[in-house]
Amino acid sequence: MSDNSLRLVWVYPDLLSTYGDQGNALVVERRANQRGLHVERHDVRSDQPVPTSGDIYLIGGGEDRPQRLAAERLRRDGNLSRAVANGAIVFSVCAGYQILGHEFINDLGQREPGLGLLDVTSTRGEGERCVGDVLGDIDEPLGLPQLTGFENHQGVTHVGPSARPFARVRLGKGNGTGDGTEGAYNDTVFGTYMHGPVLARNPQIADMLLRLALDVNALPQVDDRWYEALRNERIAAATQPA
């Protein structure tokens, strides 16, 4: 990144932006601005090339056919993979998460190649759809508080040996494998099934992305009272007896 300026790329909002996932871009932009950073935000539609000069790339969820179209265009474009090779940070949600893996099942019931940026493979679950609030413990090395989010997916995602689960669920299905895992990550690439939007519910994750992009260990404190009010309300609602 250039001095005091952060390049934020929201990938394919015309295809991948369900359940308010575009709010993730708003949260990252806001929290960067609060620290005195100027944000150059690029909303890149699916008929445009993905820039390779971004610092943080955000990808949302989508329905099955838009997911296939997005995967096809990202493979053909190739620039997201080039950006990661240059050290860019990627945070993806649901369909975007599956696209970053090795393969997933598309709307035609066929295996669709992903980008191979995360060591995960996704299939389609045979049981009930995973829908509802999720609470989990984020992987300890990341040093983040409890994860809260909302899942709505039929996918089952297996995490390979070169990635780590992003969290372990206390409530909800997460990756749908029955092993309690949720999401996956490596050094600079993150995936989760959590909507919400997840960065509004978990602003510390947004701050982690900023720290990685800035290559710093800490950020100046900001007023988090409204974020904490939302977190507390959603955590309380999720843990109330049915």
N, C-alpha and C positions, 0 to 999 in steps of 0.2 A: 504494500500500500504506500501511497505517497504521504508526505508529511501532513498530518491532521485531516486526512481525507480517506474515507472508506468506500470501496466500490462494492455495492450490494446488488446481486442479480437474482431476480425472481423469475424462475424458469417456467415458461409456458402457462401463464395464467389463463389462457383461453382453453386449455385442455385439463389442467391439473390445479383445481382451486375449489374443492368441495369443503363443506362444513367450516367455512370461515378460515381456511388455512392461509389465505392471503394476509390475515392478521399477524402471522409470524413475521412477515416483512415489515409491517408497521411497528411491531414491538422492537425488532432489532434496530430499525432506523431511529425510533424515539430514544432508546437507551444509549445509542451512540451519540445522538445530539445532546443528551443530558450531560455527557462527558466532554462536550466541546468539540466533538468530531463532526466534520462536514461529510454527509453521506451522498455519494453519487449513486442513485438507485436506477437500475435498468430493469424494466418489465419486458421480458423478451418473449414475444409471441412465437408460436410454433412455425410460422413461415419466415422467421428471422434467424440468422446465425447466432449461436450463443457466443458471447465475447469470452476470450481467454484471459482477460486482464482483471477479472473480478477477485475480490478478497473472500467474500462469503456468497455462496449460492444456496438458494432455498427452493425446494420442490414440494408441491402439495399433493393431495390425493385426487382421485378422479374415478370415473366409471370405467368399465372394462374396455370399451372400444376406444375412448380417448387415451387410456393407458397404453394400448397397443400402438396407436398412432404416435404418441409421445416417444415410446421406446424406439420405434422405427426411425423417427426423425433425429433423435439424439444419437443413435448409432451412426446414421448417415452423416450427421454434422461432425461428430467427433471432438468438438471443442470442450465439452465438459470434462472428458477424460484428459485432454491436454491441460486444462486448468488444474485438475487434481495433481497431475504429474508436476506442475509448477508450484504446488504447495497450497492450493486454494482449499477453503473449508466448505464442506457441503452438509446441509441438514435437510433430510427428506422425510416425508410423511406418507404412510399407507401405500398407495399406488406408486408414488415416487420412491419409496423405500424398496419396493419389489423391483423396480426398474434398475436400481443401482446394483442388484445382485446378479447372479449368473443366469438365472432364467426364472420365468413365472408362467402361469397358464393364462392365455389370453381369452378374449371373448369368443373365439372360435373353438375353444377347448383344446388348443394346440400349445406346445411348448414354445414360448417366445424368448429369444435371447435377450438378456439384460446387458448392462454395460460392464459388469465384472469389477466394479469399484468397491464392492463389499463382498466378503466371502459368505454369502447367503444364497439359498435356493428356495423358491416359493412354489407351493402347489395349492390346489383348491381343497378346502376341507369338505368332508362328507357329512358332518353333523350340523348342528344348529349354527347359525351365523353368530359371530362374536359381536355383541352390541351391549354397550353400557359403560358406566364409569369404571375407571381403572385407578388403582393405587399401587405403587411399587417403590422399591428401594433401588435407586440408581447405582450402577457399578461403583464400588467404593473408591477406586483410584481417581475417579472424576471429582470426588469431593463435593457432591451436590445434595441438596435436601430431597425429601420424598417427592416422587413423581406423581402428578395427578393429570388425568386426561380422559378422553372419551374415545372408545373404539367402535368401529362399525365396518366389519370386514368378514369375508369368507376365507381369506387366505391363511395358509399354514406356512410358516417360514422357519427353515432350519439354519442354524448358525454354524458355519464351518470353523476349522481350527485357526485360521488367521484373523478372525474377528472375535470380538467379545460381546456378550449380551449387554445391551444398554442398561437394562434394569431387570429385577426379579419382582414379579407381581405378588401382591398380597390379596388383591381383589381384581377380578377380570381374567381374561384369557391371554392377552399379550400376543406372542407369536403363534399361539394356537397349537403348539406341539405337546402340551401337557407337562412340560418340564419347568414351567414357571418363568421362562425367559420372555423378555419384551425388548424388541428392537435389537440393533447391533451397531457396532462401531469399530473403526480402526483409528489410526492416528488423527486423521483429518476428515473422515467421512462418517456421517451419523445417519441412522435410519430408525424410525419408530412408527408404530401404528396409531399413535396418539393424535387426536384432533383436540379442539377445545376453544380457540386455537392453542396449541400446546405451549407456545412461548409466552402467551398471556397468563396461563395458569402457572408457568414455571419460568419466571424471568431470569432465574439464575442460569438456566440453560442458554438463554440469549447472551448473557454476560460471558459464559464460557466460550461461546463462538467468537465474541469480540476479543477476549483475551488471546485466543489462539491466533486470530487474524493480526492482532497488534504485537504478538509475541511478548506478552507481559504476564506477570504472575498475579497482579491485582489491578482493580479499577477503582476510581474514586466512588465513594458511596453516593447513592441517589435516594430520593424519597420513594419507598416501596409500599406505602400504606395501602394504596388502592389494589395493587397486585396481591398483597397479603390478605386483604379482605376477600378478594375473589378466591384465592387458594383455600382459605379457611372455610368459606361457604361451600365450596365444591367438595372438600374433604369431609366436612360434616354431613353433607347430603349423601355422600357415597357410603358412609359408615352407619347411617341410621337404619334401625331394623325395618325390614319390609312390612 
